[in-house]
Amino acid sequence: MNRHNPLVTILVIAAIIVAFVMIPKLSSQMVTVKEYKHYTDFLSDLDAGRIRTAKIIAGKRIEGEFRKDAFAGTQQSFTKYVVETQLDPQTIDKFIKEHPDIDVAVTGGSWSDNLLGWLSTLIVPVAILLFFWLFIIRQMRGAGGQAFNFGRSQAKLLSESMRQVTFDDVAGMSEVKEELQEIVEFLKDPERFRKLGATIPRGVLLVGPPGCGKTLLARAVAGEAGVAFFFLSGADFVEMFVGVGASRVRDLFREAKQHLPAIIFIDELDAVGRLRGAGLGGGHDEREQTLNALLVEMDGFDPNADIIILAATNRPDILDPALLRPGRFDRQVVVPNPDVREREQILELYCKDKPISEEVDISILAKRTPGFSGADLENLVNEAALLAGRRNKQQITMAEFDEAVERVLAGPQRKSRVMSEEQRKVLAYHEAGHALVGSMLPGFDKTYKVTILPRGLAMGYTINLPEEDRYMVFSKELRDRMTQALAGRAAEELVFGDVTTGAANDLEKVSQVARQMVTEYGMSTELGPITYGRKNGAIFLGKELAEERNYSEEAARKIDQEVRRLVEDAYQRAVGIIREHRDKLEILVAALLEHESLTMEQVASLLEYGKLPQEKKAKSGTVAEPTMPQPESEQHQPSPGVVPEQPLPEIS
């Protein structure tokens, strides 16, 4: 049954009162009425014998009717009259005695007049109250959901009408699903575990980078368990009014107790679970009170049995330690980005309801997308479908997927950007230097594509593909990365005798790698396997605010020297490779200036045969077109001035 809106009720009552009062007034307007502006004008008509009746109302108003022949022979025609005046009792008595031929009545006023006067005294406060209701209360209701229910929980209960998601709808992540399956089984048959004296973890925290599928896993747990599932965001607890968040926490658990067993899912837990006392001077603000209430509800004097808290965050480093202790979020499930096998499963899931061409090889596409999250892969498939529709194709081909990969990595192509021939030449040497050195380094990632076409923020870029997913990196590989990153600047200096600003981001990345090798990874023979510096936590956001120097000035000087040596060695190595293979550099540059983009096969053919594959095949049918093994993943080498899409690997 729908609840009536009180505003509508008030307006209806007000309309009835106004109509009840105004209808008699409006009906009187249908009769011709003469309104006297001055009392003396009324006396003139009275002396002329035109007045038939007179009713004196509260000594303030006289109204009555004219005689039928009052205006005979004139152009005027009135039936009734009204005159506003002030008459004391003596004047009224005198009026009655002097006009015995007139029917005079004296009254204290009609009920409608009295009601109208009473309403006129209340019209201002009533108008203010209506204004307050219409514009202030309704605004608060629109913004907050309910006018005075700030303390009520904002959680929504998953209904049967919503689309149910199960573990079958979640591709990959087999280990994560096994961890969560235990919770599902406990909720379905808790007695089986209680007979053995086992208790289910009170809270499960899903930790992973953005887009890896944490929220999707929570929905799958709800679909598998088939119990009451409350879901909300951490931001739904926090309000500007003190105590509201804590009240919402208590109301949330009170509502969950009415639907046992139940799951409460809190997305973006870091919004409410951030470390307490992180501000300058500490504090006890609204967010901290909300967190305190959540801690007590999870494991206080009154434990909530059969209520499981499922939460997700991509910032576990800034959570309060009290949240992560046993009895609260005592189980953390890491949800990483998918590997090559899981990426293939995710792509197949997103492609199953789309018209995919037979030439599309999902396994190759999975190998070309390392570091992509599940959300990235969904966006990739959607971008390919949009491109196919834009090109009026009936099916999505591999060309659309290749273009979609580049759009996700570097952004859309900027066809309107016009460069001079000199700038195109400098950019071609820069990108050709990256491609050449990367191809000449033994065991380095294969060059997947090199282009001088602007895309996104990049004026040009080189994409390299590692042979496999990597979780650890050797020091030799880091040196090779620095060498390849500095190759663009080295090519500019060797060819033009000068350098441009295009290598700014390359230098920044190389400097960061070199300093990490010395201070974090212990890869310096001069300084040894020691970590230098200790990072301090942030005051507010949990990020690095400063680095504590726990080493001497002499060690700092050696660190700077080692960083400089590593960078200089990598740069000189790049210069040596380009000098040794200068002829191949010129071949790559000429092909880039002509075709603007080169694929992996074309780069390999140019370096080995000096010609593009189709030219070699057309000239001689005996030489087979060179083939390259399909790589398993991809690393994006940014163009000058572009921040790299994929961060450097963290080595434990």
C-alpha positions as CSV (number, residue, x, y, z in Angstrom):
1,M,0.0,0.0,0.0
2,N,1.5,3.3,-1.0
3,R,1.9,6.0,1.6
4,H,0.1,9.3,1.0
5,N,2.3,12.4,0.5
6,P,1.6,14.8,3.4
7,L,2.3,17.7,1.1
8,V,-0.5,16.7,-1.2
9,T,-2.9,16.4,1.7
10,I,-2.1,19.9,2.9
11,L,-2.5,21.4,-0.5
12,V,-5.9,19.7,-1.0
13,I,-7.2,21.0,2.4
14,A,-6.0,24.5,1.6
15,A,-7.7,24.4,-1.8
16,I,-11.0,23.3,-0.2
17,I,-10.9,26.2,2.4
18,V,-10.1,28.8,-0.2
19,A,-12.8,27.6,-2.5
20,F,-15.3,27.5,0.4
21,V,-14.5,31.1,1.3
22,M,-14.1,32.5,-2.2
23,I,-17.1,30.9,-4.0
24,P,-19.6,33.2,-2.2
25,K,-17.4,36.1,-3.1
26,L,-17.2,35.1,-6.7
27,S,-20.9,34.5,-7.0
28,S,-21.5,38.0,-5.7
29,Q,-19.4,39.4,-8.4
30,M,-21.9,38.1,-11.0
31,V,-24.4,40.8,-9.7
32,T,-23.7,44.4,-10.6
33,V,-22.4,46.1,-7.5
34,K,-21.5,49.7,-7.0
35,E,-18.6,50.3,-4.7
36,Y,-18.6,53.8,-3.1
37,K,-15.2,55.3,-2.7
38,H,-16.5,57.9,-0.2
39,Y,-19.2,57.8,2.4
40,T,-20.5,61.2,1.2
41,D,-21.3,59.7,-2.2
42,F,-23.4,57.0,-0.5
43,L,-25.3,59.7,1.5
44,S,-26.1,61.5,-1.8
45,D,-27.8,58.4,-3.2
46,L,-29.4,57.9,0.1
47,D,-30.9,61.4,0.1
48,A,-32.0,60.9,-3.5
49,G,-34.2,57.9,-2.4
50,R,-32.3,55.2,-4.4
51,I,-31.5,53.0,-1.4
52,R,-34.0,50.2,-0.5
53,T,-32.1,48.2,2.1
54,A,-29.0,48.7,4.2
55,K,-27.1,46.2,6.3
56,I,-24.5,47.6,8.7
57,I,-21.8,45.0,9.3
58,A,-19.8,45.5,12.5
59,G,-19.9,49.2,12.1
60,K,-17.3,49.0,9.3
61,R,-19.2,48.1,6.2
62,I,-22.6,49.0,4.7
63,E,-24.1,46.9,2.0
64,G,-27.6,46.6,0.5
65,E,-29.8,46.8,-2.5
66,F,-31.0,49.7,-4.7
67,R,-34.6,50.4,-5.6
68,K,-35.6,49.0,-8.9
69,D,-36.2,52.4,-10.5
70,A,-33.2,54.0,-8.7
71,F,-31.3,54.7,-12.0
72,A,-34.2,55.1,-14.4
73,G,-33.4,57.6,-17.1
74,T,-29.6,57.2,-16.5
75,Q,-26.9,55.1,-18.2
76,Q,-26.0,53.5,-14.8
77,S,-27.5,50.1,-13.8
78,F,-26.6,48.7,-10.4
79,T,-28.4,46.2,-8.2
80,K,-26.4,46.3,-5.0
81,Y,-23.9,48.6,-3.4
82,V,-21.0,48.4,-0.9
83,V,-19.4,51.2,1.1
84,E,-16.5,50.9,3.5
85,T,-16.8,53.3,6.5
86,Q,-16.5,53.6,10.2
87,L,-19.7,54.1,12.2
88,D,-19.9,54.3,16.0
89,P,-23.1,53.2,17.8
90,Q,-24.5,56.7,18.1
91,T,-24.2,57.3,14.4
92,I,-25.9,54.0,13.7
93,D,-28.8,54.8,15.9
94,K,-29.1,58.2,14.3
95,F,-29.0,56.6,10.8
96,I,-31.9,54.3,11.7
97,K,-34.1,57.1,13.1
98,E,-33.5,59.4,10.2
99,H,-34.4,56.8,7.5
100,P,-37.5,54.9,8.7
101,D,-38.4,54.0,5.1
102,I,-35.3,52.0,4.6
103,D,-34.9,48.4,5.9
104,V,-31.9,48.7,8.1
105,A,-30.2,45.7,9.7
106,V,-27.3,45.7,12.1
107,T,-25.0,42.6,12.4
108,G,-21.6,41.7,13.8
109,G,-20.4,40.2,10.4
110,S,-21.0,37.0,8.4
111,W,-19.2,33.8,9.2
112,S,-17.5,34.0,5.8
113,D,-16.2,37.5,6.5
114,N,-15.0,36.5,9.9
115,L,-13.3,33.4,8.5
116,L,-11.7,35.5,5.8
117,G,-10.4,38.0,8.3
118,W,-9.1,35.2,10.5
119,L,-7.4,33.7,7.5
120,S,-5.9,37.0,6.5
121,T,-4.1,37.2,9.8
122,L,-2.6,33.7,9.3
123,I,-1.7,33.9,5.6
124,V,1.8,35.2,6.2
125,P,2.9,32.4,8.7
126,V,1.2,29.7,6.6
127,A,2.9,30.9,3.5
128,I,6.3,30.8,5.3
129,L,5.6,27.2,6.5
130,L,4.5,26.1,3.0
131,F,7.7,27.7,1.6
132,F,9.8,25.9,4.2
133,W,8.1,22.6,3.3
134,L,8.2,22.9,-0.5
135,F,11.8,24.2,-0.9
136,I,13.8,23.1,2.1
137,I,12.3,19.9,3.3
138,R,11.8,18.5,-0.2
139,Q,15.4,19.5,-1.1
140,M,16.6,17.6,1.9
141,R,14.5,14.6,1.0
142,G,15.8,14.7,-2.6
143,A,19.4,14.9,-1.4
144,G,19.4,12.5,1.5
145,G,16.7,10.0,0.4
146,Q,14.4,10.7,3.4
147,A,13.6,13.8,5.2
148,F,14.4,12.9,8.8
149,N,15.7,9.4,8.4
150,F,19.4,10.3,8.5
151,G,20.1,7.6,11.0
152,R,18.5,4.8,8.9
153,S,20.8,2.4,7.1
154,Q,21.3,3.2,3.4
155,A,21.9,-0.5,2.5
156,K,19.8,-2.1,-0.1
157,L,18.5,-5.7,0.1
158,L,19.2,-7.8,-3.0
159,S,15.8,-8.7,-4.4
160,E,14.9,-11.7,-6.5
161,S,14.0,-9.4,-9.4
162,M,17.6,-8.4,-9.8
163,R,19.8,-10.4,-12.1
164,Q,21.4,-13.2,-10.2
165,V,25.1,-13.8,-10.7
166,T,26.8,-17.1,-9.8
167,F,30.4,-18.3,-9.9
168,D,29.7,-19.6,-13.4
169,D,29.4,-16.0,-14.6
170,V,32.9,-15.2,-13.1
171,A,35.7,-16.3,-15.5
172,G,39.0,-17.3,-14.0
173,M,40.0,-16.7,-10.4
174,S,39.6,-20.3,-9.4
175,E,41.5,-20.0,-6.2
176,V,39.5,-16.9,-5.1
177,K,36.2,-18.8,-5.8
178,E,37.4,-21.7,-3.8
179,E,38.0,-19.4,-0.8
180,L,34.5,-17.9,-1.1
181,Q,32.9,-21.2,-1.7
182,E,33.6,-22.1,1.9
183,I,31.4,-19.2,3.0
184,V,28.6,-20.2,0.7
185,E,28.6,-23.8,2.1
186,F,28.6,-22.5,5.6
187,L,25.6,-20.3,4.9
188,K,23.7,-23.2,3.2
189,D,24.5,-25.8,5.9
190,P,25.9,-24.1,9.1
191,E,25.2,-27.2,11.3
192,R,27.7,-29.3,9.4
193,F,30.5,-27.0,10.5
194,R,29.1,-26.3,14.0
195,K,29.1,-30.1,14.8
196,L,32.8,-30.0,14.3
197,G,33.2,-26.9,16.5
198,A,34.2,-24.7,13.5
199,T,33.2,-21.1,13.1
200,I,33.1,-19.2,9.8
201,P,35.3,-16.1,9.5
202,R,33.4,-13.1,10.7
203,G,34.6,-10.9,7.9
204,V,36.2,-11.5,4.5
205,L,38.1,-8.6,2.8
206,L,38.5,-8.7,-1.0
207,V,41.8,-6.9,-1.9
208,G,42.8,-6.1,-5.4
209,P,43.5,-3.4,-8.0
210,P,40.5,-1.5,-9.5
211,G,38.5,-3.4,-12.1
212,C,39.7,-6.9,-11.1
213,G,36.2,-8.2,-10.2
214,K,35.8,-7.7,-6.5
215,T,32.2,-6.4,-6.7
216,L,31.4,-9.1,-9.2
217,L,32.6,-11.8,-6.8
218,A,30.4,-10.4,-4.1
219,R,27.4,-10.6,-6.3
220,A,28.3,-14.2,-7.2
221,V,28.5,-15.1,-3.5
222,A,25.0,-13.6,-3.0
223,G,23.7,-15.6,-6.0
224,E,25.3,-18.9,-4.8
225,A,24.4,-18.6,-1.1
226,G,20.7,-17.7,-1.6
227,V,20.5,-15.8,1.7
228,A,19.7,-12.2,2.5
229,F,22.3,-9.9,0.9
230,F,22.7,-6.3,2.0
231,F,25.0,-4.1,-0.2
232,L,26.1,-0.6,0.2
233,S,29.2,1.6,-0.2
234,G,31.5,2.8,2.6
235,A,30.6,6.4,1.7
236,D,26.9,5.7,2.6
237,F,27.8,5.7,6.3
238,V,29.5,9.1,6.3
239,E,27.4,12.3,6.7
240,M,28.0,15.9,7.8
241,F,25.9,15.4,11.0
242,V,27.8,13.9,13.9
243,G,26.5,10.5,15.0
244,V,24.6,9.7,11.8
245,G,27.2,7.2,10.5
246,A,27.3,5.3,13.8
247,S,23.5,5.2,13.9
248,R,23.4,3.8,10.3
249,V,25.8,1.1,11.3
250,R,23.7,0.0,14.2
251,D,20.5,0.1,12.1
252,L,22.2,-2.0,9.4
253,F,23.1,-4.8,11.8
254,R,19.7,-4.5,13.4
255,E,18.0,-5.0,10.0
256,A,20.4,-7.9,9.1
257,K,19.5,-9.7,12.4
258,Q,15.9,-9.8,11.1
259,H,17.0,-11.8,8.0
260,L,19.4,-14.4,9.4
261,P,21.6,-15.8,8.0
262,A,22.7,-12.7,6.1
263,I,25.6,-11.2,4.2
264,I,26.6,-7.5,4.4
265,F,28.7,-6.3,1.5
266,I,30.5,-3.0,2.0
267,D,32.2,-1.7,-1.2
268,E,35.1,0.7,-1.0
269,L,35.7,-0.1,2.7
270,D,38.5,2.4,2.9
271,A,36.0,5.3,2.8
272,V,35.0,4.5,6.4
273,G,37.8,2.2,7.6
274,R,40.7,4.5,7.2
275,L,43.3,4.6,9.9
276,R,42.1,6.5,13.0
277,G,44.2,9.4,14.3
278,A,45.8,10.0,10.9
279,G,45.1,13.8,11.0
280,L,47.3,16.4,12.6
281,G,46.7,16.2,16.3
282,G,44.4,13.2,16.0
283,G,40.7,13.9,16.4
284,H,37.4,12.2,16.9
285,D,35.4,13.1,13.9
286,E,32.3,11.6,12.4
287,R,34.2,9.0,10.3
288,E,36.0,7.7,13.4
289,Q,32.8,7.4,15.3
290,T,31.4,5.4,12.4
291,L,34.4,3.1,12.4
292,N,34.2,2.6,16.1
293,A,30.5,1.5,15.8
294,L,31.5,-0.9,12.9
295,L,34.2,-2.5,15.0
296,V,31.9,-3.0,18.0
297,E,29.2,-4.5,15.8
298,M,31.6,-6.9,14.2
299,D,33.2,-8.2,17.4
300,G,32.0,-6.6,20.6
301,F,30.1,-7.8,23.7
302,D,27.2,-8.9,21.5
303,P,28.6,-10.9,18.6
304,N,26.4,-11.1,15.6
305,A,26.3,-14.8,14.7
306,D,25.4,-15.9,11.2
307,I,26.1,-12.4,9.8
308,I,29.1,-12.3,7.5
309,I,30.7,-9.1,6.5
310,L,32.1,-9.1,2.9
311,A,34.1,-6.0,2.0
312,A,36.2,-4.8,-0.9
313,T,39.0,-2.3,-1.2
314,N,42.0,-1.5,-3.4
315,R,43.7,0.4,-0.6
316,P,44.4,-2.1,2.2
317,D,47.5,-0.2,3.3
318,I,45.4,2.7,4.8
319,L,42.9,0.5,6.7
320,D,42.8,0.7,10.5
321,P,44.7,-2.3,12.1
322,A,41.7,-3.0,14.3
323,L,39.7,-3.9,11.3
324,L,42.1,-6.6,10.2
325,R,42.6,-8.4,13.4
326,P,41.1,-11.9,14.0
327,G,37.4,-11.8,14.8
328,R,36.8,-9.0,12.3
329,F,38.2,-9.1,8.8
330,D,40.4,-12.0,9.7
331,R,40.5,-13.4,6.2
332,Q,41.9,-11.4,3.3
333,V,41.4,-12.7,-0.2
334,V,43.7,-11.2,-2.8
335,V,42.0,-10.7,-6.2
336,P,44.8,-10.1,-8.7
337,N,44.6,-9.1,-12.3
338,P,44.1,-12.2,-14.5
339,D,47.0,-14.1,-16.0
340,V,47.1,-15.2,-19.7
341,R,44.9,-18.2,-19.1
342,E,42.3,-16.3,-17.1
343,R,42.3,-13.5,-19.7
344,E,41.4,-16.0,-22.4
345,Q,38.5,-17.2,-20.3
346,I,37.3,-13.7,-19.6
347,L,37.5,-12.7,-23.3
348,E,35.5,-15.8,-24.2
349,L,32.9,-14.9,-21.7
350,Y,32.5,-11.3,-23.1
351,C,32.7,-12.5,-26.7
352,K,30.1,-15.3,-26.5
353,D,27.1,-13.1,-27.3
354,K,28.8,-11.1,-30.0
355,P,29.3,-11.9,-33.7
356,I,33.0,-12.7,-33.7
357,S,34.8,-13.5,-37.0
358,E,36.4,-16.9,-37.3
359,E,39.8,-15.3,-37.9
360,V,39.8,-14.0,-34.3
361,D,42.1,-16.0,-32.1
362,I,41.1,-15.4,-28.5
363,S,44.3,-17.0,-27.2
364,I,46.5,-14.6,-29.2
365,L,44.4,-11.7,-28.0
366,A,44.9,-12.8,-24.4
367,K,48.6,-12.9,-24.9
368,R,48.6,-9.3,-26.2
369,T,46.9,-7.9,-23.1
370,P,49.1,-8.4,-20.0
371,G,48.2,-6.4,-17.0
372,F,44.6,-5.9,-18.2
373,S,42.0,-6.2,-15.5
374,G,38.6,-7.8,-16.1
375,A,37.1,-4.3,-16.6
376,D,39.8,-3.5,-19.1
377,L,39.0,-6.6,-21.1
378,E,35.3,-5.9,-21.1
379,N,36.1,-2.4,-22.3
380,L,38.4,-3.9,-25.0
381,V,35.6,-6.1,-26.4
382,N,33.2,-3.2,-26.3
383,E,35.6,-0.9,-28.1
384,A,36.1,-3.6,-30.8
385,A,32.3,-3.9,-31.3
386,L,32.0,-0.1,-31.5
387,L,34.7,0.0,-34.2
388,A,33.1,-2.8,-36.2
389,G,29.8,-0.9,-36.1
390,R,31.4,2.3,-37.1
391,R,32.9,0.5,-40.1
392,N,29.6,-1.1,-41.1
393,K,30.8,-4.6,-40.5
394,Q,28.6,-7.5,-39.7
395,Q,31.3,-9.3,-37.6
396,I,34.1,-8.2,-35.3
397,T,37.4,-9.0,-36.9
398,M,41.0,-9.1,-35.5
399,A,41.7,-5.7,-37.0
400,E,39.1,-4.2,-34.7
401,F,40.6,-6.0,-31.7
402,D,44.1,-4.8,-32.5
403,E,42.8,-1.3,-32.8
404,A,40.9,-1.6,-29.6
405,V,44.1,-2.7,-27.7
406,E,45.9,0.4,-28.9
407,R,42.9,2.6,-28.0
408,V,42.9,1.1,-24.4
409,L,46.6,1.6,-24.0
410,A,47.3,4.9,-25.7
411,G,43.8,6.4,-26.4
412,P,42.1,7.2,-29.7
413,Q,44.1,8.2,-32.8
414,R,44.4,11.9,-33.4
415,K,44.1,12.2,-37.1
416,S,43.8,16.0,-37.0
417,R,47.3,16.5,-35.5
418,V,49.6,17.8,-38.3
419,M,53.3,17.8,-37.9
420,S,56.0,19.3,-40.0
421,E,58.3,17.0,-42.0
422,E,61.2,17.8,-39.8
423,Q,59.3,16.8,-36.6
424,R,58.1,13.6,-38.3
425,K,61.7,12.8,-39.1
426,V,62.9,13.4,-35.5
427,L,60.0,11.3,-34.2
428,A,60.8,8.5,-36.6
429,Y,64.4,8.4,-35.5
430,H,63.3,8.4,-31.9
431,E,60.8,5.5,-32.2
432,A,63.1,3.6,-34.6
433,G,65.8,3.8,-31.9
434,H,63.5,2.2,-29.4
435,A,62.6,-0.6,-31.8
436,L,66.1,-1.2,-33.0
437,V,67.7,-1.5,-29.6
438,G,64.9,-3.5,-28.2
439,S,65.3,-6.0,-31.1
440,M,69.1,-6.2,-30.7
441,L,69.1,-6.9,-27.0
442,P,69.4,-10.6,-26.4
443,G,66.2,-12.0,-24.8
444,F,64.4,-8.6,-24.7
445,D,60.7,-8.3,-25.3
446,K,59.7,-8.5,-29.0
447,T,58.7,-5.3,-30.7
448,Y,55.0,-5.7,-31.4
449,K,54.3,-2.3,-33.1
450,V,56.1,1.0,-33.7
451,T,54.3,4.0,-35.0
452,I,54.7,7.8,-35.4
453,L,50.9,8.4,-35.6
454,P,49.6,10.5,-32.7
455,R,47.3,8.6,-30.3
456,G,46.0,10.0,-27.1
457,L,48.7,12.0,-25.4
458,A,51.4,10.1,-27.4
459,M,53.0,11.6,-30.5
460,G,54.3,8.1,-31.3
461,Y,55.0,5.0,-29.4
462,T,56.7,1.6,-29.5
463,I,55.0,-1.5,-28.0
464,N,57.0,-4.4,-26.8
465,L,55.7,-7.9,-25.9
466,P,57.3,-10.1,-23.2
467,E,57.3,-13.8,-23.9
468,E,55.4,-14.6,-20.7
469,D,53.7,-13.1,-17.7
470,R,56.4,-12.0,-15.2
471,Y,56.2,-11.8,-11.5
472,M,59.9,-11.3,-10.8
473,V,62.5,-9.4,-12.8
474,F,66.2,-9.9,-12.9
475,S,68.7,-7.1,-12.7
476,K,69.8,-7.8,-16.3
477,E,66.2,-7.3,-17.5
478,L,66.0,-3.9,-15.7
479,R,69.3,-2.8,-17.3
480,D,67.9,-3.9,-20.7
481,R,64.8,-1.8,-20.1
482,M,66.8,1.2,-19.2
483,T,68.9,0.7,-22.4
484,Q,65.8,0.4,-24.6
485,A,64.2,3.4,-23.0
486,L,67.2,5.6,-23.6
487,A,67.6,4.5,-27.2
488,G,65.3,7.2,-28.5
489,R,67.4,10.0,-27.0
490,A,70.6,8.2,-28.2
491,A,69.3,8.1,-31.8
492,E,68.5,11.8,-31.7
493,E,71.9,12.7,-30.5
494,L,73.8,10.5,-33.0
495,V,71.8,11.6,-36.0
496,F,71.1,15.3,-35.3
497,G,73.9,16.1,-32.9
498,D,71.3,17.5,-30.4
499,V,68.5,16.2,-28.3
500,T,64.8,17.1,-27.9
501,T,62.4,17.2,-25.0
502,G,60.7,14.1,-26.3
503,A,62.8,11.8,-24.0
504,A,61.7,13.6,-20.8
505,N,59.5,10.7,-19.7
506,D,62.1,8.1,-20.7
507,L,64.6,9.8,-18.5
508,E,62.2,10.0,-15.6
509,K,61.4,6.3,-15.9
510,V,65.0,5.3,-16.2
511,S,66.0,7.4,-13.2
512,Q,63.3,5.8,-11.1
513,V,64.4,2.3,-12.1
514,A,68.0,3.0,-11.4
515,R,67.3,4.5,-7.9
516,Q,65.1,1.6,-7.0
517,M,67.8,-0.9,-8.1
518,V,70.2,0.9,-5.7
519,T,68.0,1.8,-2.7
520,E,65.3,-0.9,-2.7
521,Y,66.4,-3.9,-4.6
522,G,70.0,-4.1,-3.4
523,M,71.4,-4.5,-7.0
524,S,74.4,-2.3,-6.5
525,T,77.8,-3.9,-6.2
526,E,79.2,-0.8,-4.6
527,L,76.5,-0.4,-1.9
528,G,75.6,-4.0,-1.4
529,P,72.3,-5.8,-0.6
530,I,71.0,-3.1,1.7
531,T,67.8,-1.1,1.6
532,Y,68.4,2.7,2.0
533,G,65.7,5.0,3.2
534,R,62.4,4.4,5.0
535,K,59.1,5.7,3.7
536,N,56.8,7.5,6.1
537,G,53.0,7.0,5.9
538,A,50.8,9.9,4.8
539,I,49.1,12.2,7.3
540,F,45.8,12.0,5.6
541,L,45.7,9.8,2.5
542,G,48.1,7.0,3.3
543,K,50.5,7.9,0.5
544,E,54.2,8.5,0.9
545,L,54.6,12.0,2.3
546,A,58.4,11.9,2.8
547,E,61.3,9.5,3.0
548,E,63.3,9.2,6.1
549,R,67.0,9.2,5.4
550,N,68.4,6.5,7.7
551,Y,71.8,6.7,6.0
552,S,74.8,9.1,6.1
553,E,75.7,11.8,3.7
554,E,78.5,9.7,2.4
555,A,76.0,6.9,1.6
556,A,73.8,9.5,-0.1
557,R,76.7,10.6,-2.3
558,K,77.4,7.0,-3.2
559,I,73.8,6.4,-4.0
560,D,73.8,9.3,-6.4
561,Q,77.0,8.1,-8.0
562,E,75.6,4.6,-8.5
563,V,72.3,5.9,-10.0
564,R,74.3,8.0,-12.4
565,R,76.6,5.1,-13.3
566,L,73.7,2.8,-14.1
567,V,72.0,5.4,-16.3
568,E,75.2,6.3,-18.1
569,D,76.1,2.7,-18.7
570,A,72.6,2.0,-20.2
571,Y,72.9,5.2,-22.3
572,Q,76.3,4.3,-23.7
573,R,75.2,0.8,-24.4
574,A,72.2,2.1,-26.4
575,V,74.6,4.5,-28.3
576,G,76.9,1.6,-29.1
577,I,74.1,-0.6,-30.5
578,I,72.8,2.2,-32.7
579,R,76.3,3.0,-34.0
580,E,76.9,-0.7,-34.8
581,H,73.5,-1.0,-36.7
582,R,73.2,2.5,-38.1
583,D,72.2,1.1,-41.5
584,K,69.3,-0.8,-40.0
585,L,68.2,2.3,-38.2
586,E,68.0,4.2,-41.5
587,I,65.9,1.3,-43.0
588,L,63.4,1.5,-40.1
589,V,63.2,5.3,-40.3
590,A,62.6,5.2,-44.1
591,A,59.8,2.6,-43.6
592,L,58.2,4.6,-40.8
593,L,58.2,7.8,-42.8
594,E,56.5,6.0,-45.6
595,H,54.1,3.8,-43.8
596,E,53.9,5.5,-40.4
597,S,53.2,2.2,-38.6
598,L,55.1,-1.1,-38.6
599,T,54.0,-4.4,-37.2
600,M,56.1,-7.0,-35.5
601,E,56.5,-9.0,-38.7
602,Q,57.5,-5.9,-40.7
603,V,60.1,-4.8,-38.1
604,A,61.6,-8.3,-38.1
605,S,61.7,-8.5,-41.9
606,L,63.3,-5.0,-42.2
607,L,66.0,-5.9,-39.7
608,E,66.8,-9.2,-41.3
609,Y,66.2,-8.7,-45.0
610,G,66.1,-4.9,-45.3
611,K,62.6,-5.1,-46.9
612,L,59.0,-5.4,-45.9
613,P,57.6,-8.9,-46.0
614,Q,55.3,-8.3,-49.0
615,E,58.2,-6.7,-51.0
616,K,60.4,-9.7,-50.3
617,K,57.7,-12.2,-51.2
618,A,56.8,-10.3,-54.4
619,K,60.4,-10.2,-55.6
620,S,61.2,-13.8,-54.9
621,G,58.8,-16.5,-54.4
622,T,61.4,-18.9,-53.0
623,V,62.0,-17.0,-49.8
624,A,59.2,-17.5,-47.2
625,E,57.7,-14.6,-45.4
626,P,59.3,-14.3,-42.0
627,T,57.1,-15.5,-39.1
628,M,57.5,-14.5,-35.5
629,P,56.3,-16.5,-32.5
630,Q,53.2,-15.1,-30.9
631,P,54.1,-13.4,-27.6
632,E,52.2,-14.1,-24.5
633,S,51.9,-10.6,-23.1
634,E,52.6,-7.0,-23.8
635,Q,54.5,-4.1,-22.3
636,H,53.7,-0.6,-23.6
637,Q,56.7,1.6,-24.3
638,P,55.4,5.2,-24.2
639,S,56.2,7.8,-26.7
640,P,58.1,10.9,-25.7
641,G,56.3,12.9,-23.0
642,V,53.8,10.2,-22.1
643,V,53.5,8.5,-18.8
644,P,53.9,4.7,-19.1
645,E,50.6,2.8,-19.0
646,Q,52.0,-0.2,-17.1
647,P,54.0,0.4,-13.8
648,L,57.3,-1.2,-13.2
649,P,57.1,-4.6,-11.5
650,E,57.5,-4.7,-7.8
651,I,60.1,-7.1,-6.7
652,S,59.8,-8.7,-3.3
